[in-house]
Amino acid sequence: MDRRQVVCIALCLGAAACSTGKRRIVVGSKNFTEQILLGEIVSAQIERKLGQQVDRKLNLGGTLLAHEALVSGAIDVYPEYTGTALTAVLKQDPVKDAARVFEIVSREYAQKWHLRWMPALGFNDTFAMVVRGDMARASGMATISDAARRSQPWKLGVGYEFLQRADGLRGLTAAYGMRVDGQPVSMDLGLLYRALDSKQVEMVAANSTDGQLGVLDVTVLRDDRHFFPPYECAFVVREGALAAYPGLEAALGELSGKIDDARMRRMNHDVEGKRRRAAEVAREFVNSIR
């Protein structure tokens, strides 16, 4: 999907939202489990604290579509990752220092689009290069550098955005000199572990808070050259929405610092592994922070 298509879809969403007059707060998310869960969490929190229902526009698509929906006013808030905002949205080079990344994206989003980054939720969902546990044990493989030293090129499975981003495949292979066997197999993020288990691929570019990491026999290779930038998660909200809805900023602020890596991984597994509804898991979490 090119940028013109993204803008068109976002504008159509905005037109639909405005056609009914004064609307409720609209929450959006991208199109994978963690994002949908976080969208449900912030929706439940707003409904609990402000006493009004929100409109959910979850599972929108990739980063650019969610961002354009926010900029256009089609949605009021959605969860984003600092490293993604820096590289995929602002098109800047990766930065290693987490505080510096947050400073940059907060400043640029406010200046360019009047968007506010709320304080981080507490977890860092960085890319995770994952191999099967038996393969790692057999070769003593623990780091991405170890993988790069393998004589054979890797059959790699990735999400769609990993192929295009500066902090994705191109930068990773340049940083480590790792060879890839032909074009990586691109797929929805939810299919990566299935492809790894079936040996369709030998390594996947997954996420460090994936629920499967706690239950499958897999090894996350340590990023020993610190290539991947910080990906702290936070809610991004329109300044206009904060002004229009008293109490919204305080409601969002109550979620900051409340979700660490382990908690996010467990909630992801509740949905993907235990087949619980995202809305149910979200309400359970929101009730736990009272």
C-alpha positions in Angstrom: 0.0 0.0 0.0 1.6 3.3 -1.1 1.3 6.6 0.8 -1.5 8.0 -1.4 -3.7 4.9 -0.6 -2.9 5.3 3.1 -3.9 9.0 3.1 -7.1 8.2 1.1 -8.2 5.5 3.6 -7.4 7.7 6.6 -9.4 10.5 5.1 -12.4 8.2 4.4 -12.2 7.1 8.1 -12.2 10.7 9.2 -15.2 11.6 7.0 -17.2 8.6 8.3 -16.4 9.6 11.9 -17.5 13.2 11.4 -20.7 12.4 9.5 -22.7 11.8 12.6 -21.9 15.1 14.2 -20.2 15.3 17.6 -18.5 11.9 18.0 -17.1 9.9 20.9 -13.4 9.5 21.5 -12.1 7.2 18.8 -9.3 4.7 19.7 -7.3 3.0 16.9 -4.6 0.4 16.7 -2.4 -1.4 14.1 -3.2 -4.9 12.9 -1.5 -7.4 15.3 -2.4 -8.9 18.7 -0.4 -6.6 21.0 -1.8 -3.5 19.3 -5.4 -4.7 19.5 -4.9 -5.5 23.1 -3.5 -2.1 23.9 -6.4 -0.5 22.0 -8.8 -2.4 24.1 -6.9 -1.5 27.3 -7.0 2.2 26.5 -10.7 2.0 25.5 -11.6 0.3 28.7 -9.6 2.8 30.7 -11.3 5.8 29.0 -14.8 4.3 29.5 -14.0 3.6 33.2 -12.5 7.0 34.0 -14.6 9.3 31.8 -17.9 7.4 32.0 -18.5 7.4 28.3 -18.2 4.8 25.6 -15.5 5.1 22.9 -15.5 4.1 19.3 -13.0 1.4 18.5 -11.2 1.4 15.1 -8.8 -1.4 15.9 -6.9 -3.6 13.5 -6.5 -0.7 11.1 -3.3 -1.8 9.3 0.3 -0.9 9.4 2.2 2.0 10.9 1.6 4.6 8.2 -2.1 4.0 8.0 -2.5 4.3 11.8 -0.4 7.4 11.9 -2.3 9.1 9.0 -5.6 8.2 10.7 -4.4 10.0 13.8 -3.1 13.0 11.9 -6.4 13.3 9.9 -8.5 13.2 13.0 -10.1 9.8 12.1 -8.9 8.5 15.4 -7.9 10.3 18.6 -5.3 8.0 20.2 -3.4 4.8 19.4 -0.3 3.0 20.8 3.0 3.5 19.0 6.7 2.5 19.6 9.4 5.2 19.8 11.8 3.4 17.5 9.1 2.9 14.9 8.1 6.5 15.1 11.7 7.6 14.7 12.6 5.5 11.7 9.4 4.6 9.9 7.4 7.8 10.4 10.0 10.5 10.9 12.5 8.8 8.6 15.4 9.5 10.9 18.4 7.2 11.5 18.2 4.9 14.6 19.3 6.3 17.9 20.4 4.0 20.7 19.6 6.1 23.8 15.9 5.6 24.9 15.5 9.0 26.5 16.9 10.7 23.5 14.5 8.8 21.1 11.5 9.7 23.3 12.7 13.4 23.3 13.0 13.5 19.5 9.6 11.9 18.7 7.8 13.9 21.3 9.2 17.2 19.9 8.7 16.3 16.3 5.2 15.0 16.6 4.1 18.1 18.5 5.7 20.5 16.1 4.6 18.7 12.9 1.2 17.4 13.8 0.1 18.7 17.2 0.3 15.2 18.6 1.2 14.4 22.3 3.3 11.4 23.3 2.1 10.2 26.8 4.8 8.8 29.2 5.8 5.3 28.2 3.8 2.3 29.3 6.8 0.5 30.7 7.8 -2.1 28.1 10.2 -2.1 25.2 8.9 -4.2 22.3 12.1 -4.5 20.2 12.7 -6.7 17.3 13.8 -10.2 18.3 15.7 -12.5 16.0 14.5 -16.0 16.9 15.6 -19.5 16.0 14.4 -22.9 17.0 15.8 -24.0 20.4 17.2 -27.3 19.1 19.2 -25.4 16.4 20.6 -23.0 18.9 21.6 -25.7 21.3 23.2 -27.8 18.7 25.5 -25.0 17.5 26.0 -23.1 20.7 24.3 -20.1 19.1 23.4 -17.2 21.5 23.9 -13.9 19.6 23.1 -12.4 16.2 26.9 -12.4 15.6 27.0 -16.1 16.2 24.3 -16.5 13.6 26.1 -14.3 11.1 29.2 -16.5 11.3 27.2 -19.5 10.0 28.6 -20.6 6.6 25.2 -21.1 5.0 22.8 -18.2 4.4 19.7 -18.0 6.5 16.1 -18.7 5.4 14.5 -15.8 7.0 10.8 -15.1 7.8 9.7 -11.5 8.5 6.8 -9.2 8.9 6.0 -6.9 6.0 7.5 -3.7 7.5 10.8 -5.3 8.4 11.7 -5.5 4.7 11.2 -1.7 4.2 12.4 0.0 7.4 15.9 1.4 8.0 15.9 -0.5 11.4 14.9 -3.7 9.6 16.5 -6.2 7.2 18.8 -3.8 5.3 20.3 -2.3 8.4 20.5 -5.6 10.3 22.4 -7.4 7.5 24.8 -4.4 7.1 25.5 -4.2 10.8 26.2 -7.9 11.2 27.2 -9.1 7.8 24.6 -11.8 8.0 23.7 -13.5 4.7 20.1 -14.3 3.7 19.1 -17.1 1.4 17.2 -15.2 -1.3 14.3 -13.0 -0.6 12.9 -13.4 3.0 9.5 -14.9 3.3 7.2 -12.0 4.4 4.0 -12.8 6.3 1.6 -11.6 9.0 3.4 -11.5 12.3 1.0 -14.1 13.8 2.3 -16.7 11.3 6.0 -16.3 12.0 6.3 -19.0 14.7 4.3 -21.5 12.7 6.7 -21.0 9.8 9.6 -21.5 12.1 8.2 -24.6 13.8 7.4 -26.2 10.4 10.9 -25.4 9.1 9.6 -23.3 6.3 12.2 -20.7 7.6 15.2 -21.0 9.9 15.0 -17.6 11.6 12.3 -15.0 12.1 12.2 -11.3 12.9 9.7 -11.4 15.7 9.0 -9.1 18.7 10.4 -9.3 22.2 7.0 -9.3 23.9 5.4 -12.0 21.8 3.5 -14.4 24.0 5.0 -17.5 22.2 8.4 -16.7 23.5 7.5 -17.8 27.0 6.0 -21.2 25.9 7.8 -22.4 22.8 11.2 -24.0 22.5 12.9 -21.1 20.7 15.9 -19.0 21.4 16.0 -15.2 21.1 19.5 -14.2 19.7 21.0 -11.4 21.7 21.6 -8.2 19.7 25.2 -8.0 20.8 26.1 -5.1 18.5 23.0 -3.1 19.8 21.7 -2.5 16.3 18.0 -2.2 17.2 16.9 1.1 18.7 14.6 1.4 21.7 10.9 0.7 21.0 9.3 2.0 24.1 5.5 1.8 23.8 3.3 4.8 24.6 0.0 6.2 23.6 0.0 9.0 21.1 -3.0 11.4 21.3 -4.2 14.4 19.4 -3.8 17.6 21.3 -7.3 18.6 20.1 -8.8 15.6 21.8 -7.0 16.4 25.1 -8.5 19.8 25.0 -12.0 18.6 24.0 -12.3 15.9 26.6 -11.5 16.9 30.2 -10.0 14.0 32.1 -8.6 12.2 29.1 -5.0 13.1 29.8 -5.3 11.9 33.4 -6.9 8.7 32.3 -4.1 8.0 29.8 -1.5 9.0 32.3 -2.7 6.3 34.8 -1.6 3.6 32.4 2.0 5.0 32.1 4.6 2.7 33.7 2.0 0.0 34.4 3.0 -2.7 31.8 6.5 -4.3 31.9 7.8 -6.7 29.2 6.7 -9.8 31.2 3.2 -8.5 31.7 2.8 -7.7 28.0 4.1 -11.1 27.0 1.6 -12.8 29.3 -1.3 -10.8 28.0 -0.3 -11.5 24.4 -0.2 -15.2 25.2 -3.6 -15.1 26.9 -5.0 -14.0 23.5 -2.9 -16.0 21.1 -2.2 -19.1 23.1 -5.2 -19.4 25.4 -7.6 -18.0 22.8 -9.1 -15.4 25.2 -10.9 -12.4 23.8 -8.7 -9.3 23.7 -11.4 -7.2 25.3 -11.7 -9.6 28.2 -7.9 -9.6 28.9 -7.9 -5.8 28.6 -10.7 -5.3 31.1 -9.0 -7.7 33.5 -5.8 -5.6 33.3 -7.6 -2.3 33.7 -9.4 -3.5 36.8 -6.1 -4.7 38.3 -4.7 -1.2 38.3 -7.4 0.4 40.4 
